[in-house]
Amino acid sequence: MWLVLIAALGGAAIAGAVVFEMTRPSSKPEVTAPTGSVPMTMPVTPSLGNSPAYTPAPPGEAPPGKVWSPEHGHWHDITPGMPQ
């Protein structure tokens, strides 16, 4: 008889814990955009087909010892073996 009573109380405790866990509010608040906010946009850089973003070199000659990097959009030092 005592065994049945203990088993019933244990089952009720487990069921209560499950119901409590399922119905309690989430600990993480929902993140929403402020009212009237403007969506952020990224600047569009021209690209060459499937290649990464491409920035054309500025007009004129390259500075001495430099080569234009279209992927990075600035001048890099020339390194030995680097295509020019």
C-alpha positions in Angstrom: 0.0 0.0 0.0 2.8 2.4 0.9 4.6 1.6 -2.3 1.6 2.5 -4.4 1.2 5.8 -2.5 4.9 6.7 -2.9 4.7 5.8 -6.6 1.6 8.0 -7.1 3.2 11.0 -5.3 6.4 10.6 -7.4 4.4 10.5 -10.6 2.4 13.5 -9.6 5.6 15.4 -8.8 7.1 14.6 -12.1 4.0 15.5 -14.0 3.8 18.8 -12.1 7.4 19.6 -13.0 6.8 18.9 -16.7 3.6 21.1 -16.8 5.4 23.9 -14.9 8.4 23.8 -17.4 6.1 23.8 -20.4 4.0 26.8 -19.2 6.6 29.1 -17.7 7.6 32.2 -19.6 10.7 32.0 -21.8 13.9 33.4 -20.1 15.0 35.0 -23.4 13.1 38.2 -24.3 11.9 38.5 -27.9 14.0 41.0 -29.9 12.0 43.3 -32.2 12.9 46.3 -34.3 11.9 49.7 -32.8 8.7 51.1 -34.2 9.3 53.4 -37.2 12.9 52.1 -37.7 14.5 52.3 -41.2 15.8 49.0 -42.5 19.5 48.8 -42.9 20.9 48.4 -46.4 24.3 47.4 -47.6 26.1 49.4 -50.3 26.2 47.6 -53.6 29.6 47.0 -55.1 29.8 46.0 -58.7 30.8 42.4 -59.2 32.2 40.3 -62.0 30.0 37.3 -62.5 30.6 34.8 -59.7 33.8 36.5 -58.5 34.0 38.4 -55.2 33.2 42.1 -55.0 35.3 44.1 -57.4 36.5 47.7 -57.0 38.1 49.3 -60.0 41.5 51.0 -59.6 41.5 54.7 -59.3 42.6 56.6 -62.5 46.3 57.2 -63.1 49.5 55.3 -62.4 50.1 53.0 -59.5 52.3 54.4 -56.7 55.9 53.0 -56.9 56.0 49.4 -55.5 52.3 49.1 -55.3 49.6 47.0 -57.1 45.8 47.6 -57.0 43.7 44.9 -55.2 40.2 44.9 -56.7 39.0 42.5 -54.0 40.1 44.8 -51.1 39.7 48.1 -52.9 43.1 49.6 -52.1 46.8 49.4 -53.0 49.0 46.6 -51.8 52.8 46.3 -51.7 54.2 44.3 -54.6 55.6 41.0 -53.4 58.0 38.7 -55.4 56.1 36.3 -57.7 52.9 38.3 -57.5 51.1 38.8 -60.9 51.0 42.5 -61.9 
